[in-house]
Amino acid sequence: MRQRLAPLLPFALITLLTACAMQPEQTESPLLTQRFQFDFPIETSEADADPEAVTAEPTDQQLPEFADDESYELPALADSLLERGFTLVGTPYRYGGSSRKTGFDCSGFVSFLFRKEAGIELPRSTREMINLDAPKIKRSELEPGDVVFFNNRGRGQVSHAGIYIGGDRFIHSSSSRSGGVRVDSLDDKYWRSSFMQAKRVLALAHNSDTIPTHH
């Protein structure tokens, strides 16, 4: 009997050693399985999220809202309007003037920029311009592109207009003594006492047909 079992002992020993060598892997395997089972549902939950909650594309219903939202258009319009205005600094003042060739008076300068850059035809006189049906803006809420109106040190009707450029400054065509198109500060004593109001005329850019044209 011993002679019959003797040849089998090496194989039994090898089998036992192999089983011992494999034991660490068997003990780690359930942990690895648990880790992957824990990670996988997290990735799946993100993939299964509501597509409308994560998408960046506007729906068909939202597109008209984006098109009508002034915040998408006004900054670009204000930038282009002011950029052209800065190229006109130094253009001489001329009463009734409305072009670079002839020179500008205050309302001619404002009207020129709004017509060229925003496609808005404004009334020719400041008295009609201040009556436009545009949002009225407080001085503390001014933004670049707003039209600012002045009178003579707080006395009488509107007599002057310019365009706010930010930083409490505005660009306008002043008198011939002042050099024509220039930049001034609203904090200057004269302009501070003369300031009347401001209007956000660029808000009318999407519906310029309603603005009366005066020649």
Secondary structure, 3 states (H helix, E strand, C coil): CHHHHHHHHHHHHHHHHHHHHHHHHHHHHHHHHHHHHHHHHHHHHHHCCCHHHHCCCCCCCCHHHHHHCHHHCHHHHHHHHHHHHHHCCCCCECCCCEECCCEECHHHHHHHHHHHHHCCCCCCCHHHHCCCCCCEECHHHCCCCCEEEEEECCEEEEEEEEEEEECCEEEEECCHHHCCEEEEECCCHHHHHHEEEEECHHHHHHHHHHCCCCC
